């Protein structure tokens, strides 16, 4: 007789002690552990209290018949996968066997039974049961792995990716786990997860475990132990180490098995989790690097210094889009024109390097046209012609003003941009300055002249600050108007306050904000 892969605990249920002894003896000789029950009630209790893997069940019992006992076992969620084999010397006809199998039994033996047949039946039932259990366990783990992968791919930072990976590994493998990587700033991050809790450990970017692939680690890096608050360096780990791009530190996901043997299935699943983690970390690092380069280029295209003009205070802000690493076309401009100020804000449509380069051309061109002595409307007309000739199909909005701080006289023209908000001690209203967008050849951009009273402020913005998804832009503009009642004495604090309120709910767009206050007291100093 061939022994099974491993011994099992088998329950033998029969009201006759002699029968239990005979069946139990055969099974014990085959290497199994046997527990016995003389009644149906005792059998059900044994199934609940013992790690039974197989039941040999007599049909005729003194309290409950075998069919009822079988039905209750199969309807017990904790024991539904345990095979039940009926054994009977009296209920042997086709009707009895058919009923037994219909009630959920996995096999039906009639006495007299050959010992080899009994043991072979036991081995067949155990092979089937264990294969099914392995399949069900694998299915559960694959479902948990898929859920963990979704969380990993939805994460927006390296720390969040590692948290999702460590928590997912701890859940899938029912063991303490760590996930470790280096973020785009070169800082090492290790996240440990155990028993539903996670802990983040930041550390210098040491090389860590460099051997690639899935393997057992007997000398774990100290930051793994530190993240787990553990000093146990003797327990082996199972780690999946995935190389990143050249010259980058690998990403690792590792399990502390604590006395449990590593299985082939563990390595395959951990490899998949490690690959998903490494891909997500690498994508976020690449995104962060691209975003840093993009922002550096974007900021280099904006004015580096604000001019100091007697009688005026100015504050500006540029906030890049949250959800993209691309360069945008938002800009502001302020320049000294022999005591007057040239003030502009605008947006070249699109998010790309091309939009940014066109934006830079627009900025430099409007300054050149202003130095030549052209007024706001004429400057916009020339910008419109420049776009049509050199960048056909490119659209831009621009609000352009010249301001005399000494008198408060402001001349404005709009190329399809949001109007300026004039805030005084008594009120805040948008100046009615309208015009068509640049790049389409439309000539209607009339100039509007108005006065900024002493202490009054102009607030100029791009639509990224007031345009929110699913909300009319008028609502955002009204919210900005209320926030400007009045403009803070400290313009820097005002800009921070406006951004803290409006930027959180804005859409996926850049923001440019320019605030100018006329202060006659500064002109007298």
URURPE-V338811 format. One record per backbone hydrogen bond with DSSP energy under -1.0 kcal/mol. CO is the residue of the C=O (numbers start at 1). NH is the residue of the N-H. E is the energy in kcal/mol with one decimal. If there is no record, write none. Layout:
co = (CO | CO)
nh = (NH | NH)
e = (E | E)
This chain:
co = (8 | 9 | 10 | 11 | 12 | 13 | 16 | 17 | 18 | 19 | 20 | 21 | 22 | 23 | 24 | 25 | 27 | 28 | 33 | 35 | 37 | 39 | 40 | 41 | 42 | 43 | 44 | 45 | 46 | 50 | 54 | 55 | 56 | 57 | 59 | 65 | 66 | 67 | 68 | 69 | 70 | 71 | 73 | 76 | 76 | 79 | 83 | 84 | 84 | 85 | 86 | 88 | 90 | 93 | 94 | 95 | 96 | 97 | 98 | 99 | 100 | 101 | 107 | 109 | 114 | 115 | 116 | 117 | 118 | 119 | 120 | 121 | 122 | 123 | 124 | 125 | 126 | 127 | 128 | 129 | 130 | 131 | 132 | 133 | 134 | 135 | 136 | 137 | 138 | 139 | 140 | 141 | 142 | 143 | 144 | 145 | 146 | 147 | 148 | 149 | 150 | 157 | 158 | 159 | 160 | 161 | 162 | 163 | 164 | 165 | 166 | 167 | 168 | 169 | 176 | 177 | 178 | 179 | 180 | 181 | 183 | 187 | 188 | 189 | 190 | 191 | 192 | 193 | 194 | 197 | 199 | 201 | 203 | 204 | 213 | 215 | 217 | 221 | 221 | 222 | 223 | 224 | 225 | 226 | 231 | 237 | 238 | 239 | 240 | 241 | 242 | 245 | 251 | 252 | 253 | 254 | 255 | 257 | 263 | 264 | 265 | 266 | 267 | 268 | 269 | 270 | 271 | 272 | 273 | 274 | 275 | 276 | 277 | 278 | 279 | 280 | 281 | 282 | 283 | 284 | 285 | 286 | 287 | 288 | 289 | 290 | 291 | 292 | 293 | 294 | 295 | 296 | 297 | 309 | 311 | 313 | 315 | 317 | 319 | 327 | 329 | 331 | 333 | 335 | 337 | 340 | 341 | 342 | 343 | 344 | 345 | 346 | 347 | 352 | 353 | 354 | 355 | 356 | 357 | 358 | 359 | 360 | 361 | 362 | 363 | 364 | 365 | 366 | 367 | 368 | 369 | 370 | 375 | 376 | 377 | 378 | 379 | 380 | 381 | 382 | 383 | 384 | 385 | 386 | 387 | 391 | 395 | 396 | 397 | 398 | 399 | 400 | 401 | 402 | 403 | 404 | 408 | 409 | 410 | 411 | 412 | 413 | 420 | 421 | 422 | 423 | 427 | 429 | 431 | 438 | 443 | 444 | 448 | 450 | 453 | 456 | 457 | 458 | 459 | 460 | 462 | 463 | 467 | 468 | 472 | 472 | 473 | 474 | 475 | 476 | 477 | 478 | 479 | 480 | 482 | 490 | 491 | 492 | 493 | 494 | 495 | 496 | 497 | 498 | 499 | 507 | 511 | 512 | 513 | 514 | 515 | 516 | 517 | 518 | 519 | 520)
nh = (33 | 53 | 35 | 56 | 37 | 58 | 20 | 21 | 22 | 23 | 24 | 25 | 26 | 27 | 28 | 29 | 32 | 31 | 10 | 12 | 14 | 43 | 44 | 45 | 46 | 47 | 48 | 49 | 50 | 52 | 11 | 85 | 13 | 87 | 66 | 69 | 70 | 71 | 72 | 73 | 74 | 75 | 76 | 79 | 80 | 82 | 55 | 106 | 107 | 57 | 109 | 111 | 92 | 97 | 98 | 99 | 100 | 101 | 102 | 103 | 105 | 104 | 86 | 88 | 118 | 119 | 120 | 121 | 122 | 123 | 124 | 125 | 126 | 127 | 128 | 129 | 130 | 131 | 132 | 133 | 134 | 135 | 136 | 137 | 138 | 139 | 140 | 141 | 142 | 143 | 144 | 145 | 146 | 147 | 148 | 149 | 150 | 151 | 152 | 153 | 154 | 161 | 162 | 163 | 164 | 165 | 166 | 167 | 168 | 169 | 170 | 171 | 172 | 173 | 256 | 193 | 254 | 191 | 252 | 189 | 186 | 183 | 203 | 181 | 201 | 179 | 199 | 177 | 197 | 194 | 192 | 190 | 188 | 206 | 241 | 239 | 237 | 224 | 225 | 226 | 227 | 228 | 230 | 229 | 233 | 217 | 255 | 215 | 253 | 213 | 251 | 248 | 242 | 180 | 240 | 178 | 238 | 260 | 267 | 268 | 269 | 270 | 271 | 272 | 273 | 274 | 275 | 276 | 277 | 278 | 279 | 280 | 281 | 282 | 283 | 284 | 285 | 286 | 287 | 288 | 289 | 290 | 291 | 292 | 293 | 294 | 295 | 296 | 297 | 298 | 299 | 300 | 301 | 312 | 519 | 517 | 515 | 513 | 511 | 352 | 348 | 346 | 344 | 342 | 340 | 337 | 403 | 335 | 401 | 333 | 399 | 331 | 397 | 356 | 357 | 358 | 359 | 360 | 361 | 362 | 363 | 364 | 365 | 366 | 367 | 368 | 369 | 370 | 371 | 372 | 374 | 373 | 379 | 380 | 381 | 382 | 383 | 384 | 385 | 386 | 387 | 388 | 389 | 390 | 391 | 394 | 349 | 438 | 347 | 415 | 345 | 413 | 343 | 411 | 341 | 408 | 452 | 404 | 450 | 402 | 448 | 400 | 431 | 459 | 429 | 457 | 424 | 422 | 433 | 396 | 445 | 436 | 412 | 410 | 456 | 518 | 423 | 516 | 421 | 514 | 465 | 467 | 507 | 471 | 475 | 476 | 477 | 478 | 479 | 480 | 481 | 482 | 483 | 484 | 485 | 494 | 495 | 496 | 497 | 498 | 499 | 500 | 501 | 502 | 503 | 509 | 319 | 462 | 317 | 460 | 315 | 458 | 313 | 455 | 522 | 524)
e = (-2.3 | -3.0 | -2.4 | -3.1 | -2.0 | -1.8 | -2.0 | -2.4 | -2.4 | -2.6 | -2.6 | -2.3 | -2.0 | -2.1 | -2.6 | -2.2 | -2.1 | -1.9 | -2.9 | -2.6 | -2.2 | -1.9 | -2.2 | -1.9 | -2.3 | -2.2 | -1.7 | -2.1 | -1.9 | -2.4 | -2.9 | -3.2 | -3.1 | -2.6 | -3.5 | -2.0 | -2.7 | -2.3 | -2.2 | -2.2 | -2.5 | -1.3 | -1.3 | -1.9 | -1.3 | -2.0 | -2.1 | -2.9 | -1.1 | -2.9 | -3.3 | -2.6 | -1.7 | -2.2 | -2.9 | -2.4 | -2.6 | -2.3 | -2.2 | -2.2 | -2.0 | -1.0 | -2.3 | -1.7 | -2.3 | -2.6 | -2.8 | -2.5 | -2.4 | -2.7 | -2.5 | -2.7 | -2.4 | -2.6 | -2.4 | -2.8 | -3.0 | -2.3 | -2.5 | -2.6 | -2.6 | -2.4 | -2.8 | -2.9 | -2.7 | -2.5 | -2.4 | -2.5 | -2.8 | -2.2 | -2.3 | -2.6 | -2.6 | -2.1 | -2.5 | -2.5 | -2.0 | -1.9 | -2.4 | -2.6 | -1.4 | -2.2 | -2.5 | -2.3 | -2.4 | -2.4 | -2.9 | -2.4 | -2.3 | -2.6 | -2.4 | -1.8 | -2.9 | -2.5 | -2.6 | -2.8 | -2.7 | -2.7 | -2.6 | -3.1 | -2.0 | -2.4 | -2.4 | -2.3 | -3.0 | -2.1 | -2.5 | -2.4 | -1.6 | -2.6 | -2.8 | -2.9 | -2.1 | -2.5 | -2.3 | -2.8 | -2.7 | -1.1 | -1.2 | -2.9 | -1.9 | -1.4 | -2.9 | -1.1 | -1.3 | -2.8 | -2.6 | -2.2 | -1.9 | -2.7 | -2.3 | -1.6 | -3.0 | -3.0 | -2.9 | -2.3 | -2.1 | -1.1 | -1.5 | -1.9 | -2.4 | -2.9 | -2.1 | -1.8 | -2.2 | -2.7 | -2.5 | -2.3 | -2.2 | -2.7 | -2.5 | -2.0 | -2.7 | -2.7 | -2.2 | -2.2 | -2.5 | -2.5 | -2.5 | -2.6 | -2.3 | -2.7 | -2.7 | -2.2 | -2.3 | -2.8 | -2.8 | -2.1 | -2.3 | -2.9 | -2.9 | -1.7 | -1.0 | -1.6 | -2.4 | -2.8 | -2.9 | -2.5 | -2.4 | -1.0 | -1.6 | -2.4 | -2.9 | -3.2 | -1.3 | -3.7 | -2.4 | -2.1 | -3.0 | -2.7 | -3.0 | -2.3 | -2.3 | -1.8 | -2.4 | -2.5 | -2.2 | -2.2 | -2.0 | -2.7 | -2.4 | -2.4 | -2.8 | -2.6 | -1.6 | -2.0 | -2.8 | -1.9 | -2.3 | -1.5 | -1.8 | -1.7 | -2.6 | -2.2 | -2.0 | -2.2 | -2.5 | -2.4 | -2.0 | -2.6 | -2.4 | -2.0 | -2.1 | -2.7 | -2.0 | -2.1 | -2.4 | -2.6 | -2.5 | -3.7 | -1.9 | -2.4 | -2.9 | -2.5 | -3.0 | -3.0 | -3.2 | -2.5 | -2.4 | -2.1 | -2.7 | -2.6 | -2.7 | -2.5 | -2.3 | -2.9 | -3.5 | -2.9 | -2.0 | -1.7 | -1.5 | -1.3 | -2.9 | -3.0 | -2.7 | -2.5 | -3.1 | -2.4 | -2.2 | -2.8 | -1.9 | -2.2 | -1.4 | -2.1 | -1.2 | -1.0 | -2.4 | -2.2 | -2.0 | -2.1 | -2.2 | -2.2 | -2.0 | -1.1 | -1.4 | -1.9 | -2.5 | -2.1 | -2.4 | -2.7 | -2.3 | -2.3 | -1.5 | -2.9 | -2.0 | -1.8 | -2.6 | -1.7 | -2.4 | -3.2 | -2.2 | -3.2 | -2.4 | -2.7 | -1.2 | -1.1)
